[in-house]
Amino acid sequence: MDDLYGRFRRLDRIDAPDLWREAVGRAAAAETTGLPRPTQGLTGILVVALLLALLAGVVAVGMSQLPLVVGEERLIVVSECALTSVSLEDGAERIILGGPDHCIDAGANLQTHTGGGRTALRTTCGACFGFGTAGTQWVGVVDLSSGDARELDACRPGEAPVCLGDISISPDGTRVAYTRWNLATDLPELVLADLDDGERRTIPLPVLPFTGISWMPDSETVIVSAGEERAGRLVGQLYRVPFSGDPALIVEAEGIGLGPVAVSPDGRSVAYVTAPLPARAEVRLASIDGSRSETVWQSSARETFVGISWSSDSARIAVTEVPRAQMTAPLSVHVVDLEAGTDATAFTTDGVCCRQFTVATWSPDGRTLRIALDLADVRGTLAIPVNGGGPVQVLSEELAIGWAPAP
Amino acid sequence: MAAAVRPAVTIEALYREEADRLWRALYAFSSDAEVASDAVAESFAQAIRRGTAIRDPRAWVWKSGFRIASGELKRRSQSVYALPDRSYVDPETDTELLTALAKLPDGQRAAVVLHYYADASVREISRRTGMSQLAVRANLSRGRKRLKLLLGDRHG
């Protein structure tokens, strides 16, 4: 018998304090805070925008625990009260940020985007333990090496109502773009911030921004999707916005709204999602100047949310499709091969979809897709082989939110 | 989607069953009574708030407790004013053991404390820490070896 057991047993002689009342008090304090509600003037379009942003639902999928994938990549993982970097080689965790001030509510809508050794985060929660003060809506950036968290903007209870939208960090990690709505004036804005020199631009948008922001590879320009209501119809638009320059309209598509947008890694094309509710969603591809545009994928179902991500060689697009109404249909991941002109279903859940999920993203070598799902009986992160083979659960319980080079 | 409310009495029953052991484990993990207290109070506060959104509250409070304590230790280590806080040292404390534990990396320390104090299996340690079972085995093996070395190899 290892005598270490005996030494550890002596810990039982130590009196532990009674902290129950403290725990109850903390829980009650959090219950008393909340977010201001949007004004009525934004109804239709804003609701659609927020619905597109709130990618959440409930999935029941039969998944078994499978061996860990061996590799050298790291996942950025959000979990109870910590943001961690997890090695896929041995599963070892490194806490980037954690502690009682960083407990992300399970129901919070968390959006992240990683680039250049930093992760941009946005939490959206009505009354939850989030980043910053409880009850706030928060956007900020976390340095993956040091764990330093910097607040960029927040909507705090009792202050001027601002609704924070999509956030995206530039590929080199030096700049951030996010959208915000001043709910008191109904004015939408695009905010561009330089993280190193502190320069910050707020650009009034002529129309409401939807859910798409994507940086060009040079970290100088963002593409943002937007839309406006004309005679009761949504008109979608893509704008090209230089960090130091005026927005330029590159695509306008009448009769539809625009959803997520993603610039190809080579910077030549932009993929965007049209969400012509209640019709079928489409993924369209445009040249970066907007001179050409074509449909590369169309949903076979009506009223679905669609997320997109590019492979690193700019040759394929992964399309994650989930039903707009919760628990009505499976989640599926499709791979669109732009060179071959094909699309194939890489993964479909066995059952209906889902409480929480992330949009499928590519591994750097383009051989697998990763997606996190919160299912009725299993919660975890899957690796999906693109060229055949079943999904492998790479993390149990954890929801991986992004990829990062090992910092 | 709002979580259904789990009766507070259920969480209180869990608190009465687990909190002392969790606190002592966190005390051994952090060598700091304040860190342990803060982590226990916060993890149970979170459990109350989240209600039935948590599938396994017992595993959850252990996991979040260790995460909160790890984050706090990291924050303190990065602070200019970071000093070991020994504001409370129970006379029953095995300071030699705690000092040796403090020299282990976080993953090894968590695995060793959960194994030797909380009687947790590799699978259970994996659930409570978020580490893979492979990582738990490696951390446990390395941590045990290092701890014995630090304690003068009297426990071989």
Boltz contact constraints between the chains, C-beta under 6 A:
constraints:
  - contact:
      token1: [A, 3]
      token2: [B, 155]
      max_distance: 6.0
  - contact:
      token1: [A, 4]
      token2: [B, 116]
      max_distance: 6.0
  - contact:
      token1: [A, 4]
      token2: [B, 155]
      max_distance: 6.0
  - contact:
      token1: [A, 5]
      token2: [B, 116]
      max_distance: 6.0
  - contact:
      token1: [A, 7]
      token2: [B, 94]
      max_distance: 6.0
  - contact:
      token1: [A, 7]
      token2: [B, 97]
      max_distance: 6.0
  - contact:
      token1: [A, 8]
      token2: [B, 116]
      max_distance: 6.0
  - contact:
      token1: [A, 8]
      token2: [B, 117]
      max_distance: 6.0
  - contact:
      token1: [A, 10]
      token2: [B, 94]
      max_distance: 6.0
  - contact:
      token1: [A, 11]
      token2: [B, 24]
      max_distance: 6.0
  - contact:
      token1: [A, 11]
      token2: [B, 28]
      max_distance: 6.0
  - contact:
      token1: [A, 11]
      token2: [B, 117]
      max_distance: 6.0
  - contact:
      token1: [A, 13]
      token2: [B, 92]
      max_distance: 6.0
  - contact:
      token1: [A, 14]
      token2: [B, 24]
      max_distance: 6.0
  - contact:
      token1: [A, 14]
      token2: [B, 90]
      max_distance: 6.0
  - contact:
      token1: [A, 14]
      token2: [B, 92]
      max_distance: 6.0
  - contact:
      token1: [A, 16]
      token2: [B, 20]
      max_distance: 6.0
  - contact:
      token1: [A, 16]
      token2: [B, 23]
      max_distance: 6.0
  - contact:
      token1: [A, 16]
      token2: [B, 24]
      max_distance: 6.0
  - contact:
      token1: [A, 17]
      token2: [B, 37]
      max_distance: 6.0
  - contact:
      token1: [A, 19]
      token2: [B, 37]
      max_distance: 6.0
  - contact:
      token1: [A, 19]
      token2: [B, 40]
      max_distance: 6.0
  - contact:
      token1: [A, 19]
      token2: [B, 41]
      max_distance: 6.0
  - contact:
      token1: [A, 20]
      token2: [B, 15]
      max_distance: 6.0
  - contact:
      token1: [A, 22]
      token2: [B, 41]
      max_distance: 6.0
  - contact:
      token1: [A, 23]
      token2: [B, 41]
      max_distance: 6.0
  - contact:
      token1: [A, 23]
      token2: [B, 44]
      max_distance: 6.0
  - contact:
      token1: [A, 23]
      token2: [B, 45]
      max_distance: 6.0
  - contact:
      token1: [A, 26]
      token2: [B, 45]
      max_distance: 6.0
  - contact:
      token1: [A, 27]
      token2: [B, 45]
      max_distance: 6.0
  - contact:
      token1: [A, 27]
      token2: [B, 48]
      max_distance: 6.0
  - contact:
      token1: [A, 27]
      token2: [B, 49]
      max_distance: 6.0
  - contact:
      token1: [A, 30]
      token2: [B, 49]
      max_distance: 6.0
  - contact:
      token1: [A, 68]
      token2: [B, 132]
      max_distance: 6.0
  - contact:
      token1: [A, 68]
      token2: [B, 134]
      max_distance: 6.0
  - contact:
      token1: [A, 79]
      token2: [B, 130]
      max_distance: 6.0
  - contact:
      token1: [A, 80]
      token2: [B, 63]
      max_distance: 6.0
  - contact:
      token1: [A, 80]
      token2: [B, 64]
      max_distance: 6.0
  - contact:
      token1: [A, 80]
      token2: [B, 67]
      max_distance: 6.0
  - contact:
      token1: [A, 81]
      token2: [B, 64]
      max_distance: 6.0
  - contact:
      token1: [A, 81]
      token2: [B, 67]
      max_distance: 6.0
  - contact:
      token1: [A, 81]
      token2: [B, 68]
      max_distance: 6.0
  - contact:
      token1: [A, 82]
      token2: [B, 67]
      max_distance: 6.0
  - contact:
      token1: [A, 82]
      token2: [B, 71]
      max_distance: 6.0
  - contact:
      token1: [A, 90]
      token2: [B, 134]
      max_distance: 6.0
  - contact:
      token1: [A, 90]
      token2: [B, 135]
      max_distance: 6.0
  - contact:
      token1: [A, 91]
      token2: [B, 131]
      max_distance: 6.0
  - contact:
      token1: [A, 91]
      token2: [B, 132]
      max_distance: 6.0
  - contact:
      token1: [A, 91]
      token2: [B, 134]
      max_distance: 6.0
  - contact:
      token1: [A, 91]
      token2: [B, 135]
      max_distance: 6.0
  - contact:
      token1: [A, 92]
      token2: [B, 135]
      max_distance: 6.0
  - contact:
      token1: [A, 93]
      token2: [B, 130]
      max_distance: 6.0
  - contact:
      token1: [A, 93]
      token2: [B, 131]
      max_distance: 6.0
  - contact:
      token1: [A, 95]
      token2: [B, 70]
      max_distance: 6.0
  - contact:
      token1: [A, 95]
      token2: [B, 71]
      max_distance: 6.0
  - contact:
      token1: [A, 95]
      token2: [B, 74]
      max_distance: 6.0
  - contact:
      token1: [A, 98]
      token2: [B, 67]
      max_distance: 6.0
  - contact:
      token1: [A, 98]
      token2: [B, 70]
      max_distance: 6.0
  - contact:
      token1: [A, 98]
      token2: [B, 71]
      max_distance: 6.0
  - contact:
      token1: [A, 99]
      token2: [B, 68]
      max_distance: 6.0
  - contact:
      token1: [A, 99]
      token2: [B, 71]
      max_distance: 6.0
  - contact:
      token1: [A, 99]
      token2: [B, 72]
      max_distance: 6.0
  - contact:
      token1: [A, 99]
      token2: [B, 75]
      max_distance: 6.0
  - contact:
      token1: [A, 100]
      token2: [B, 42]
      max_distance: 6.0
  - contact:
      token1: [A, 100]
      token2: [B, 68]
      max_distance: 6.0
  - contact:
      token1: [A, 103]
      token2: [B, 46]
      max_distance: 6.0
  - contact:
      token1: [A, 106]
      token2: [B, 50]
      max_distance: 6.0
  - contact:
      token1: [A, 106]
      token2: [B, 53]
      max_distance: 6.0
  - contact:
      token1: [A, 107]
      token2: [B, 1]
      max_distance: 6.0
  - contact:
      token1: [A, 398]
      token2: [B, 130]
      max_distance: 6.0
